[in-house]
Amino acid sequence: MPARLAPLHDVIVPEGSPARFVTFFSGSPVPSISWLREFQLIKPSKNFEVSIDLLKTLFFVLSKINFILQRCYKTTLHAL
């Protein structure tokens, strides 16, 4: 089954609050998943939490939004 990704929706949060992006995917085998910020790969850190659950839900949480973190984020799938 080809990989498919549900579209992300805009998220607006007050400065200093966490922002949470959620999307769903399908595909078998499970595709490689990447989150991007301004076209650059995001790696988990104290500011960025990336996770996936058993129902093929992707979560991406920015711990505290500030001026520096206000950017365009997206996710991509790559079939294995």
N, CA, C and O atoms as a Maestro MAE file, in Angstrom:
{
 s_m_m2io_version
 :::
 2.0.0
}

f_m_ct {
 s_m_title
 :::
 protein
 m_atom[320] {
  # First column is atom index #
  i_m_mmod_type
  r_m_x_coord
  r_m_y_coord
  r_m_z_coord
  i_m_residue_number
  s_m_chain_name
  s_m_pdb_residue_name
  s_m_pdb_atom_name
  i_m_atomic_number
  :::
  1 25 0.851 -1.173 0.000 1 A "MET " " N  " 7
  2 3 0.000 0.000 0.000 1 A "MET " " CA " 6
  3 2 0.902 1.243 0.000 1 A "MET " " C  " 6
  4 15 1.800 1.337 0.837 1 A "MET " " O  " 8
  5 25 0.688 2.198 -0.915 2 A "PRO " " N  " 7
  6 3 1.520 3.402 -0.944 2 A "PRO " " CA " 6
  7 2 1.319 4.257 0.305 2 A "PRO " " C  " 6
  8 15 0.245 4.246 0.906 2 A "PRO " " O  " 8
  9 25 2.346 4.988 0.686 3 A "ALA " " N  " 7
  10 3 2.275 5.862 1.859 3 A "ALA " " CA " 6
  11 2 1.389 7.061 1.565 3 A "ALA " " C  " 6
  12 15 1.468 7.658 0.491 3 A "ALA " " O  " 8
  13 25 0.547 7.404 2.525 4 A "ARG " " N  " 7
  14 3 -0.320 8.580 2.426 4 A "ARG " " CA " 6
  15 2 -0.272 9.327 3.738 4 A "ARG " " C  " 6
  16 15 -0.116 8.729 4.803 4 A "ARG " " O  " 8
  17 25 -0.409 10.646 3.654 5 A "LEU " " N  " 7
  18 3 -0.323 11.508 4.825 5 A "LEU " " CA " 6
  19 2 -1.508 12.458 4.835 5 A "LEU " " C  " 6
  20 15 -1.797 13.106 3.830 5 A "LEU " " O  " 8
  21 25 -2.200 12.544 5.976 6 A "ALA " " N  " 7
  22 3 -3.285 13.522 6.110 6 A "ALA " " CA " 6
  23 2 -2.674 14.916 6.183 6 A "ALA " " C  " 6
  24 15 -1.593 15.083 6.747 6 A "ALA " " O  " 8
  25 25 -3.347 15.920 5.622 7 A "PRO " " N  " 7
  26 3 -2.768 17.269 5.636 7 A "PRO " " CA " 6
  27 2 -2.649 17.831 7.055 7 A "PRO " " C  " 6
  28 15 -3.471 17.545 7.925 7 A "PRO " " O  " 8
  29 25 -1.609 18.633 7.261 8 A "LEU " " N  " 7
  30 3 -1.454 19.355 8.521 8 A "LEU " " CA " 6
  31 2 -2.343 20.594 8.496 8 A "LEU " " C  " 6
  32 15 -2.648 21.132 7.432 8 A "LEU " " O  " 8
  33 25 -2.748 21.035 9.670 9 A "HIS " " N  " 7
  34 3 -3.552 22.249 9.798 9 A "HIS " " CA " 6
  35 2 -2.732 23.313 10.508 9 A "HIS " " C  " 6
  36 15 -1.862 23.004 11.322 9 A "HIS " " O  " 8
  37 25 -3.021 24.568 10.192 10 A "ASP " " N  " 7
  38 3 -2.346 25.674 10.874 10 A "ASP " " CA " 6
  39 2 -2.619 25.601 12.367 10 A "ASP " " C  " 6
  40 15 -3.709 25.219 12.794 10 A "ASP " " O  " 8
  41 25 -1.614 25.973 13.156 11 A "VAL " " N  " 7
  42 3 -1.734 26.007 14.601 11 A "VAL " " CA " 6
  43 2 -1.319 27.394 15.060 11 A "VAL " " C  " 6
  44 15 -0.230 27.862 14.728 11 A "VAL " " O  " 8
  45 25 -2.180 28.050 15.820 12 A "ILE " " N  " 7
  46 3 -1.868 29.369 16.361 12 A "ILE " " CA " 6
  47 2 -1.912 29.260 17.881 12 A "ILE " " C  " 6
  48 15 -2.929 28.869 18.455 12 A "ILE " " O  " 8
  49 25 -0.803 29.607 18.527 13 A "VAL " " N  " 7
  50 3 -0.725 29.549 19.991 13 A "VAL " " CA " 6
  51 2 -0.059 30.826 20.500 13 A "VAL " " C  " 6
  52 15 0.712 31.461 19.781 13 A "VAL " " O  " 8
  53 25 -0.367 31.199 21.760 14 A "PRO " " N  " 7
  54 3 0.295 32.369 22.340 14 A "PRO " " CA " 6
  55 2 1.781 32.105 22.559 14 A "PRO " " C  " 6
  56 15 2.191 30.969 22.794 14 A "PRO " " O  " 8
  57 25 2.577 33.159 22.480 15 A "GLU " " N  " 7
  58 3 4.014 33.021 22.735 15 A "GLU " " CA " 6
  59 2 4.236 32.439 24.127 15 A "GLU " " C  " 6
  60 15 3.569 32.824 25.087 15 A "GLU " " O  " 8
  61 25 5.180 31.510 24.222 16 A "GLY " " N  " 7
  62 3 5.489 30.849 25.489 16 A "GLY " " CA " 6
  63 2 4.711 29.571 25.721 16 A "GLY " " C  " 6
  64 15 5.004 28.834 26.662 16 A "GLY " " O  " 8
  65 25 3.722 29.294 24.882 17 A "SER " " N  " 7
  66 3 2.909 28.080 25.009 17 A "SER " " CA " 6
  67 2 3.426 27.006 24.073 17 A "SER " " C  " 6
  68 15 4.081 27.319 23.079 17 A "SER " " O  " 8
  69 25 3.142 25.733 24.374 18 A "PRO " " N  " 7
  70 3 3.533 24.673 23.445 18 A "PRO " " CA " 6
  71 2 2.622 24.657 22.223 18 A "PRO " " C  " 6
  72 15 1.452 25.032 22.310 18 A "PRO " " O  " 8
  73 25 3.156 24.226 21.092 19 A "ALA " " N  " 7
  74 3 2.370 24.027 19.869 19 A "ALA " " CA " 6
  75 2 2.420 22.543 19.545 19 A "ALA " " C  " 6
  76 15 3.481 21.921 19.603 19 A "ALA " " O  " 8
  77 25 1.277 21.986 19.206 20 A "ARG " " N  " 7
  78 3 1.202 20.548 18.928 20 A "ARG " " CA " 6
  79 2 0.597 20.334 17.545 20 A "ARG " " C  " 6
  80 15 -0.512 20.785 17.261 20 A "ARG " " O  " 8
  81 25 1.339 19.645 16.701 21 A "PHE " " N  " 7
  82 3 0.876 19.285 15.369 21 A "PHE " " CA " 6
  83 2 0.571 17.796 15.370 21 A "PHE " " C  " 6
  84 15 1.340 16.996 15.903 21 A "PHE " " O  " 8
  85 25 -0.546 17.432 14.774 22 A "VAL " " N  " 7
  86 3 -0.951 16.026 14.715 22 A "VAL " " CA " 6
  87 2 -1.373 15.715 13.286 22 A "VAL " " C  " 6
  88 15 -2.082 16.499 12.656 22 A "VAL " " O  " 8
  89 25 -0.937 14.580 12.785 23 A "THR " " N  " 7
  90 3 -1.376 14.112 11.483 23 A "THR " " CA " 6
  91 2 -1.420 12.587 11.500 23 A "THR " " C  " 6
  92 15 -0.912 11.957 12.428 23 A "THR " " O  " 8
  93 25 -2.007 12.017 10.509 24 A "PHE " " N  " 7
  94 3 -2.161 10.566 10.420 24 A "PHE " " CA " 6
  95 2 -1.565 10.097 9.098 24 A "PHE " " C  " 6
  96 15 -1.553 10.828 8.108 24 A "PHE " " O  " 8
  97 25 -1.073 8.868 9.104 25 A "PHE " " N  " 7
  98 3 -0.516 8.322 7.875 25 A "PHE " " CA " 6
  99 2 -0.968 6.893 7.690 25 A "PHE " " C  " 6
  100 15 -1.443 6.244 8.622 25 A "PHE " " O  " 8
  101 25 -0.813 6.417 6.473 26 A "SER " " N  " 7
  102 3 -1.067 5.012 6.167 26 A "SER " " CA " 6
  103 2 0.063 4.545 5.263 26 A "SER " " C  " 6
  104 15 0.783 5.354 4.678 26 A "SER " " O  " 8
  105 25 0.203 3.277 5.161 27 A "GLY " " N  " 7
  106 3 1.236 2.721 4.297 27 A "GLY " " CA " 6
  107 2 1.814 1.461 4.893 27 A "GLY " " C  " 6
  108 15 1.925 1.327 6.111 27 A "GLY " " O  " 8
  109 25 2.174 0.553 4.039 28 A "SER " " N  " 7
  110 3 2.778 -0.690 4.484 28 A "SER " " CA " 6
  111 2 3.833 -1.075 3.462 28 A "SER " " C  " 6
  112 15 3.524 -1.182 2.275 28 A "SER " " O  " 8
  113 25 5.070 -1.286 3.889 29 A "PRO " " N  " 7
  114 3 5.546 -1.178 5.276 29 A "PRO " " CA " 6
  115 2 5.522 0.271 5.748 29 A "PRO " " C  " 6
  116 15 5.342 1.191 4.950 29 A "PRO " " O  " 8
  117 25 5.705 0.465 7.056 30 A "VAL " " N  " 7
  118 3 5.678 1.813 7.633 30 A "VAL " " CA " 6
  119 2 6.751 2.659 6.950 30 A "VAL " " C  " 6
  120 15 7.917 2.266 6.907 30 A "VAL " " O  " 8
  121 25 6.364 3.818 6.417 31 A "PRO " " N  " 7
  122 3 7.338 4.661 5.711 31 A "PRO " " CA " 6
  123 2 8.281 5.373 6.668 31 A "PRO " " C  " 6
  124 15 8.022 5.452 7.869 31 A "PRO " " O  " 8
  125 25 9.366 5.883 6.131 32 A "SER " " N  " 7
  126 3 10.266 6.753 6.883 32 A "SER " " CA " 6
  127 2 9.573 8.110 7.016 32 A "SER " " C  " 6
  128 15 9.019 8.616 6.041 32 A "SER " " O  " 8
  129 25 9.598 8.697 8.202 33 A "ILE " " N  " 7
  130 3 8.871 9.936 8.472 33 A "ILE " " CA " 6
  131 2 9.853 11.013 8.899 33 A "ILE " " C  " 6
  132 15 10.713 10.770 9.745 33 A "ILE " " O  " 8
  133 25 9.731 12.202 8.322 34 A "SER " " N  " 7
  134 3 10.601 13.323 8.668 34 A "SER " " CA " 6
  135 2 9.765 14.568 8.930 34 A "SER " " C  " 6
  136 15 8.764 14.805 8.254 34 A "SER " " O  " 8
  137 25 10.180 15.363 9.917 35 A "TRP " " N  " 7
  138 3 9.588 16.677 10.160 35 A "TRP " " CA " 6
  139 2 10.615 17.712 9.740 35 A "TRP " " C  " 6
  140 15 11.807 17.567 10.012 35 A "TRP " " O  " 8
  141 25 10.145 18.760 9.073 36 A "LEU " " N  " 7
  142 3 11.030 19.797 8.556 36 A "LEU " " CA " 6
  143 2 10.631 21.174 9.084 36 A "LEU " " C  " 6
  144 15 9.452 21.459 9.289 36 A "LEU " " O  " 8
  145 25 11.624 22.008 9.296 37 A "ARG " " N  " 7
  146 3 11.416 23.415 9.665 37 A "ARG " " CA " 6
  147 2 12.203 24.242 8.674 37 A "ARG " " C  " 6
  148 15 13.427 24.125 8.600 37 A "ARG " " O  " 8
  149 25 11.510 25.087 7.904 38 A "GLU " " N  " 7
  150 3 12.178 25.895 6.883 38 A "GLU " " CA " 6
  151 2 13.049 25.008 5.986 38 A "GLU " " C  " 6
  152 15 14.180 25.367 5.659 38 A "GLU " " O  " 8
  153 25 12.513 23.851 5.593 39 A "PHE " " N  " 7
  154 3 13.156 22.894 4.689 39 A "PHE " " CA " 6
  155 2 14.373 22.187 5.299 39 A "PHE " " C  " 6
  156 15 15.138 21.553 4.572 39 A "PHE " " O  " 8
  157 25 14.563 22.284 6.616 40 A "GLN " " N  " 7
  158 3 15.674 21.614 7.294 40 A "GLN " " CA " 6
  159 2 15.113 20.515 8.195 40 A "GLN " " C  " 6
  160 15 14.100 20.714 8.866 40 A "GLN " " O  " 8
  161 25 15.771 19.359 8.209 41 A "LEU " " N  " 7
  162 3 15.353 18.239 9.043 41 A "LEU " " CA " 6
  163 2 15.399 18.621 10.517 41 A "LEU " " C  " 6
  164 15 16.368 19.227 10.975 41 A "LEU " " O  " 8
  165 25 14.350 18.267 11.259 42 A "ILE " " N  " 7
  166 3 14.288 18.525 12.697 42 A "ILE " " CA " 6
  167 2 14.659 17.245 13.433 42 A "ILE " " C  " 6
  168 15 14.132 16.172 13.137 42 A "ILE " " O  " 8
  169 25 15.554 17.365 14.375 43 A "LYS " " N  " 7
  170 3 15.920 16.240 15.229 43 A "LYS " " CA " 6
  171 2 15.341 16.493 16.613 43 A "LYS " " C  " 6
  172 15 15.313 17.637 17.066 43 A "LYS " " O  " 8
  173 25 14.870 15.430 17.307 44 A "PRO " " N  " 7
  174 3 14.339 15.632 18.653 44 A "PRO " " CA " 6
  175 2 15.365 16.337 19.550 44 A "PRO " " C  " 6
  176 15 16.561 16.049 19.494 44 A "PRO " " O  " 8
  177 25 14.878 17.254 20.365 45 A "SER " " N  " 7
  178 3 15.723 18.005 21.290 45 A "SER " " CA " 6
  179 2 14.837 18.509 22.417 45 A "SER " " C  " 6
  180 15 13.679 18.105 22.523 45 A "SER " " O  " 8
  181 25 15.368 19.386 23.260 46 A "LYS " " N  " 7
  182 3 14.555 19.921 24.351 46 A "LYS " " CA " 6
  183 2 13.406 20.786 23.828 46 A "LYS " " C  " 6
  184 15 12.413 20.978 24.531 46 A "LYS " " O  " 8
  185 25 13.526 21.308 22.610 47 A "ASN " " N  " 7
  186 3 12.473 22.147 22.033 47 A "ASN " " CA " 6
  187 2 11.512 21.393 21.124 47 A "ASN " " C  " 6
  188 15 10.386 21.842 20.914 47 A "ASN " " O  " 8
  189 25 11.938 20.253 20.581 48 A "PHE " " N  " 7
  190 3 11.141 19.522 19.609 48 A "PHE " " CA " 6
  191 2 10.953 18.074 20.044 48 A "PHE " " C  " 6
  192 15 11.926 17.349 20.250 48 A "PHE " " O  " 8
  193 25 9.709 17.661 20.182 49 A "GLU " " N  " 7
  194 3 9.410 16.269 20.535 49 A "GLU " " CA " 6
  195 2 8.654 15.631 19.374 49 A "GLU " " C  " 6
  196 15 7.623 16.148 18.944 49 A "GLU " " O  " 8
  197 25 9.151 14.540 18.882 50 A "VAL " " N  " 7
  198 3 8.545 13.824 17.767 50 A "VAL " " CA " 6
  199 2 8.158 12.438 18.246 50 A "VAL " " C  " 6
  200 15 8.968 11.746 18.863 50 A "VAL " " O  " 8
  201 25 6.916 12.021 17.966 51 A "SER " " N  " 7
  202 3 6.513 10.681 18.377 51 A "SER " " CA " 6
  203 2 5.463 10.131 17.412 51 A "SER " " C  " 6
  204 15 4.889 10.854 16.598 51 A "SER " " O  " 8
  205 25 5.238 8.833 17.536 52 A "ILE " " N  " 7
  206 3 4.265 8.119 16.708 52 A "ILE " " CA " 6
  207 2 3.600 7.076 17.603 52 A "ILE " " C  " 6
  208 15 4.255 6.493 18.467 52 A "ILE " " O  " 8
  209 25 2.313 6.838 17.401 53 A "ASP " " N  " 7
  210 3 1.659 5.812 18.205 53 A "ASP " " CA " 6
  211 2 1.283 4.609 17.339 53 A "ASP " " C  " 6
  212 15 1.534 4.599 16.134 53 A "ASP " " O  " 8
  213 25 0.688 3.610 17.957 54 A "LEU " " N  " 7
  214 3 0.357 2.367 17.256 54 A "LEU " " CA " 6
  215 2 -0.759 2.526 16.227 54 A "LEU " " C  " 6
  216 15 -0.940 1.662 15.370 54 A "LEU " " O  " 8
  217 25 -1.512 3.635 16.308 55 A "LEU " " N  " 7
  218 3 -2.603 3.870 15.364 55 A "LEU " " CA " 6
  219 2 -2.158 4.708 14.161 55 A "LEU " " C  " 6
  220 15 -2.983 5.229 13.411 55 A "LEU " " O  " 8
  221 25 -0.815 4.828 13.993 56 A "LYS " " N  " 7
  222 3 -0.228 5.583 12.890 56 A "LYS " " CA " 6
  223 2 -0.578 7.072 12.969 56 A "LYS " " C  " 6
  224 15 -0.882 7.715 11.964 56 A "LYS " " O  " 8
  225 25 -0.525 7.592 14.191 57 A "THR " " N  " 7
  226 3 -0.704 9.019 14.423 57 A "THR " " CA " 6
  227 2 0.659 9.614 14.696 57 A "THR " " C  " 6
  228 15 1.420 9.092 15.510 57 A "THR " " O  " 8
  229 25 0.971 10.707 14.016 58 A "LEU " " N  " 7
  230 3 2.245 11.408 14.207 58 A "LEU " " CA " 6
  231 2 2.006 12.632 15.078 58 A "LEU " " C  " 6
  232 15 1.047 13.378 14.877 58 A "LEU " " O  " 8
  233 25 2.885 12.824 16.040 59 A "PHE " " N  " 7
  234 3 2.811 13.992 16.919 59 A "PHE " " CA " 6
  235 2 4.121 14.753 16.832 59 A "PHE " " C  " 6
  236 15 5.202 14.164 16.809 59 A "PHE " " O  " 8
  237 25 4.007 16.041 16.785 60 A "PHE " " N  " 7
  238 3 5.173 16.916 16.786 60 A "PHE " " CA " 6
  239 2 4.847 18.058 17.727 60 A "PHE " " C  " 6
  240 15 3.901 18.808 17.487 60 A "PHE " " O  " 8
  241 25 5.628 18.201 18.810 61 A "VAL " " N  " 7
  242 3 5.353 19.220 19.817 61 A "VAL " " CA " 6
  243 2 6.548 20.149 19.937 61 A "VAL " " C  " 6
  244 15 7.684 19.710 20.115 61 A "VAL " " O  " 8
  245 25 6.266 21.444 19.836 62 A "LEU " " N  " 7
  246 3 7.266 22.482 20.112 62 A "LEU " " CA " 6
  247 2 7.033 22.903 21.545 62 A "LEU " " C  " 6
  248 15 5.930 23.325 21.890 62 A "LEU " " O  " 8
  249 25 8.054 22.797 22.397 63 A "SER " " N  " 7
  250 3 7.859 23.000 23.830 63 A "SER " " CA " 6
  251 2 7.344 24.386 24.191 63 A "SER " " C  " 6
  252 15 6.388 24.499 24.959 63 A "SER " " O  " 8
  253 25 7.939 25.427 23.667 64 A "LYS " " N  " 7
  254 3 7.498 26.795 23.936 64 A "LYS " " CA " 6
  255 2 7.718 27.627 22.686 64 A "LYS " " C  " 6
  256 15 8.847 27.796 22.226 64 A "LYS " " O  " 8
  257 25 6.641 28.136 22.152 65 A "ILE " " N  " 7
  258 3 6.749 28.960 20.957 65 A "ILE " " CA " 6
  259 2 7.317 30.333 21.323 65 A "ILE " " C  " 6
  260 15 6.863 30.981 22.266 65 A "ILE " " O  " 8
  261 25 8.310 30.752 20.561 66 A "ASN " " N  " 7
  262 3 8.827 32.110 20.681 66 A "ASN " " CA " 6
  263 2 9.081 32.626 19.268 66 A "ASN " " C  " 6
  264 15 8.852 31.916 18.289 66 A "ASN " " O  " 8
  265 25 9.545 33.840 19.174 67 A "PHE " " N  " 7
  266 3 9.746 34.450 17.860 67 A "PHE " " CA " 6
  267 2 10.647 33.603 16.968 67 A "PHE " " C  " 6
  268 15 10.394 33.480 15.770 67 A "PHE " " O  " 8
  269 25 11.686 33.024 17.539 68 A "ILE " " N  " 7
  270 3 12.644 32.235 16.747 68 A "ILE " " CA " 6
  271 2 11.997 30.971 16.184 68 A "ILE " " C  " 6
  272 15 12.332 30.556 15.074 68 A "ILE " " O  " 8
  273 25 11.080 30.353 16.925 69 A "LEU " " N  " 7
  274 3 10.466 29.092 16.492 69 A "LEU " " CA " 6
  275 2 9.245 29.288 15.600 69 A "LEU " " C  " 6
  276 15 8.703 28.306 15.093 69 A "LEU " " O  " 8
  277 25 8.797 30.523 15.392 70 A "GLN " " N  " 7
  278 3 7.651 30.780 14.525 70 A "GLN " " CA " 6
  279 2 8.093 30.630 13.081 70 A "GLN " " C  " 6
  280 15 8.700 31.535 12.509 70 A "GLN " " O  " 8
  281 25 7.793 29.511 12.511 71 A "ARG " " N  " 7
  282 3 8.238 29.215 11.153 71 A "ARG " " CA " 6
  283 2 7.245 28.283 10.468 71 A "ARG " " C  " 6
  284 15 6.206 27.930 11.026 71 A "ARG " " O  " 8
  285 25 7.588 27.903 9.267 72 A "CYS " " N  " 7
  286 3 6.802 26.956 8.497 72 A "CYS " " CA " 6
  287 2 7.315 25.546 8.801 72 A "CYS " " C  " 6
  288 15 8.499 25.263 8.618 72 A "CYS " " O  " 8
  289 25 6.436 24.674 9.259 73 A "TYR " " N  " 7
  290 3 6.790 23.285 9.560 73 A "TYR " " CA " 6
  291 2 6.011 22.367 8.636 73 A "TYR " " C  " 6
  292 15 4.885 22.678 8.248 73 A "TYR " " O  " 8
  293 25 6.607 21.239 8.284 74 A "LYS " " N  " 7
  294 3 5.909 20.248 7.472 74 A "LYS " " CA " 6
  295 2 6.465 18.867 7.771 74 A "LYS " " C  " 6
  296 15 7.520 18.730 8.391 74 A "LYS " " O  " 8
  297 25 5.758 17.863 7.332 75 A "THR " " N  " 7
  298 3 6.231 16.495 7.482 75 A "THR " " CA " 6
  299 2 6.222 15.808 6.126 75 A "THR " " C  " 6
  300 15 5.424 16.141 5.250 75 A "THR " " O  " 8
  301 25 7.115 14.851 5.966 76 A "THR " " N  " 7
  302 3 7.199 14.105 4.714 76 A "THR " " CA " 6
  303 2 7.257 12.619 5.012 76 A "THR " " C  " 6
  304 15 7.723 12.202 6.073 76 A "THR " " O  " 8
  305 25 6.782 11.829 4.069 77 A "LEU " " N  " 7
  306 3 6.866 10.364 4.151 77 A "LEU " " CA " 6
  307 2 7.698 9.874 2.988 77 A "LEU " " C  " 6
  308 15 7.618 10.401 1.879 77 A "LEU " " O  " 8
  309 25 8.493 8.865 3.256 78 A "HIS " " N  " 7
  310 3 9.297 8.234 2.213 78 A "HIS " " CA " 6
  311 2 9.082 6.733 2.303 78 A "HIS " " C  " 6
  312 15 9.370 6.120 3.332 78 A "HIS " " O  " 8
  313 25 8.581 6.143 1.237 79 A "ALA " " N  " 7
  314 3 8.352 4.694 1.225 79 A "ALA " " CA " 6
  315 2 9.690 3.984 1.339 79 A "ALA " " C  " 6
  316 15 10.684 4.395 0.740 79 A "ALA " " O  " 8
  317 25 9.695 2.916 2.114 80 A "LEU " " N  " 7
  318 3 10.925 2.123 2.287 80 A "LEU " " CA " 6
  319 2 11.036 1.072 1.224 80 A "LEU " " C  " 6
  320 15 12.002 0.309 1.208 80 A "LEU " " O  " 8
  :::
 }
 m_bond[319] {
  # First column is bond index #
  i_m_from
  i_m_to
  i_m_order
  :::
  1 1 2 1
  2 2 3 1
  3 3 4 2
  4 3 5 1
  5 5 6 1
  6 6 7 1
  7 7 8 2
  8 7 9 1
  9 9 10 1
  10 10 11 1
  11 11 12 2
  12 11 13 1
  13 13 14 1
  14 14 15 1
  15 15 16 2
  16 15 17 1
  17 17 18 1
  18 18 19 1
  19 19 20 2
  20 19 21 1
  21 21 22 1
  22 22 23 1
  23 23 24 2
  24 23 25 1
  25 25 26 1
  26 26 27 1
  27 27 28 2
  28 27 29 1
  29 29 30 1
  30 30 31 1
  31 31 32 2
  32 31 33 1
  33 33 34 1
  34 34 35 1
  35 35 36 2
  36 35 37 1
  37 37 38 1
  38 38 39 1
  39 39 40 2
  40 39 41 1
  41 41 42 1
  42 42 43 1
  43 43 44 2
  44 43 45 1
  45 45 46 1
  46 46 47 1
  47 47 48 2
  48 47 49 1
  49 49 50 1
  50 50 51 1
  51 51 52 2
  52 51 53 1
  53 53 54 1
  54 54 55 1
  55 55 56 2
  56 55 57 1
  57 57 58 1
  58 58 59 1
  59 59 60 2
  60 59 61 1
  61 61 62 1
  62 62 63 1
  63 63 64 2
  64 63 65 1
  65 65 66 1
  66 66 67 1
  67 67 68 2
  68 67 69 1
  69 69 70 1
  70 70 71 1
  71 71 72 2
  72 71 73 1
  73 73 74 1
  74 74 75 1
  75 75 76 2
  76 75 77 1
  77 77 78 1
  78 78 79 1
  79 79 80 2
  80 79 81 1
  81 81 82 1
  82 82 83 1
  83 83 84 2
  84 83 85 1
  85 85 86 1
  86 86 87 1
  87 87 88 2
  88 87 89 1
  89 89 90 1
  90 90 91 1
  91 91 92 2
  92 91 93 1
  93 93 94 1
  94 94 95 1
  95 95 96 2
  96 95 97 1
  97 97 98 1
  98 98 99 1
  99 99 100 2
  100 99 101 1
  101 101 102 1
  102 102 103 1
  103 103 104 2
  104 103 105 1
  105 105 106 1
  106 106 107 1
  107 107 108 2
  108 107 109 1
  109 109 110 1
  110 110 111 1
  111 111 112 2
  112 111 113 1
  113 113 114 1
  114 114 115 1
  115 115 116 2
  116 115 117 1
  117 117 118 1
  118 118 119 1
  119 119 120 2
  120 119 121 1
  121 121 122 1
  122 122 123 1
  123 123 124 2
  124 123 125 1
  125 125 126 1
  126 126 127 1
  127 127 128 2
  128 127 129 1
  129 129 130 1
  130 130 131 1
  131 131 132 2
  132 131 133 1
  133 133 134 1
  134 134 135 1
  135 135 136 2
  136 135 137 1
  137 137 138 1
  138 138 139 1
  139 139 140 2
  140 139 141 1
  141 141 142 1
  142 142 143 1
  143 143 144 2
  144 143 145 1
  145 145 146 1
  146 146 147 1
  147 147 148 2
  148 147 149 1
  149 149 150 1
  150 150 151 1
  151 151 152 2
  152 151 153 1
  153 153 154 1
  154 154 155 1
  155 155 156 2
  156 155 157 1
  157 157 158 1
  158 158 159 1
  159 159 160 2
  160 159 161 1
  161 161 162 1
  162 162 163 1
  163 163 164 2
  164 163 165 1
  165 165 166 1
  166 166 167 1
  167 167 168 2
  168 167 169 1
  169 169 170 1
  170 170 171 1
  171 171 172 2
  172 171 173 1
  173 173 174 1
  174 174 175 1
  175 175 176 2
  176 175 177 1
  177 177 178 1
  178 178 179 1
  179 179 180 2
  180 179 181 1
  181 181 182 1
  182 182 183 1
  183 183 184 2
  184 183 185 1
  185 185 186 1
  186 186 187 1
  187 187 188 2
  188 187 189 1
  189 189 190 1
  190 190 191 1
  191 191 192 2
  192 191 193 1
  193 193 194 1
  194 194 195 1
  195 195 196 2
  196 195 197 1
  197 197 198 1
  198 198 199 1
  199 199 200 2
  200 199 201 1
  201 201 202 1
  202 202 203 1
  203 203 204 2
  204 203 205 1
  205 205 206 1
  206 206 207 1
  207 207 208 2
  208 207 209 1
  209 209 210 1
  210 210 211 1
  211 211 212 2
  212 211 213 1
  213 213 214 1
  214 214 215 1
  215 215 216 2
  216 215 217 1
  217 217 218 1
  218 218 219 1
  219 219 220 2
  220 219 221 1
  221 221 222 1
  222 222 223 1
  223 223 224 2
  224 223 225 1
  225 225 226 1
  226 226 227 1
  227 227 228 2
  228 227 229 1
  229 229 230 1
  230 230 231 1
  231 231 232 2
  232 231 233 1
  233 233 234 1
  234 234 235 1
  235 235 236 2
  236 235 237 1
  237 237 238 1
  238 238 239 1
  239 239 240 2
  240 239 241 1
  241 241 242 1
  242 242 243 1
  243 243 244 2
  244 243 245 1
  245 245 246 1
  246 246 247 1
  247 247 248 2
  248 247 249 1
  249 249 250 1
  250 250 251 1
  251 251 252 2
  252 251 253 1
  253 253 254 1
  254 254 255 1
  255 255 256 2
  256 255 257 1
  257 257 258 1
  258 258 259 1
  259 259 260 2
  260 259 261 1
  261 261 262 1
  262 262 263 1
  263 263 264 2
  264 263 265 1
  265 265 266 1
  266 266 267 1
  267 267 268 2
  268 267 269 1
  269 269 270 1
  270 270 271 1
  271 271 272 2
  272 271 273 1
  273 273 274 1
  274 274 275 1
  275 275 276 2
  276 275 277 1
  277 277 278 1
  278 278 279 1
  279 279 280 2
  280 279 281 1
  281 281 282 1
  282 282 283 1
  283 283 284 2
  284 283 285 1
  285 285 286 1
  286 286 287 1
  287 287 288 2
  288 287 289 1
  289 289 290 1
  290 290 291 1
  291 291 292 2
  292 291 293 1
  293 293 294 1
  294 294 295 1
  295 295 296 2
  296 295 297 1
  297 297 298 1
  298 298 299 1
  299 299 300 2
  300 299 301 1
  301 301 302 1
  302 302 303 1
  303 303 304 2
  304 303 305 1
  305 305 306 1
  306 306 307 1
  307 307 308 2
  308 307 309 1
  309 309 310 1
  310 310 311 1
  311 311 312 2
  312 311 313 1
  313 313 314 1
  314 314 315 1
  315 315 316 2
  316 315 317 1
  317 317 318 1
  318 318 319 1
  319 319 320 2
  :::
 }
}
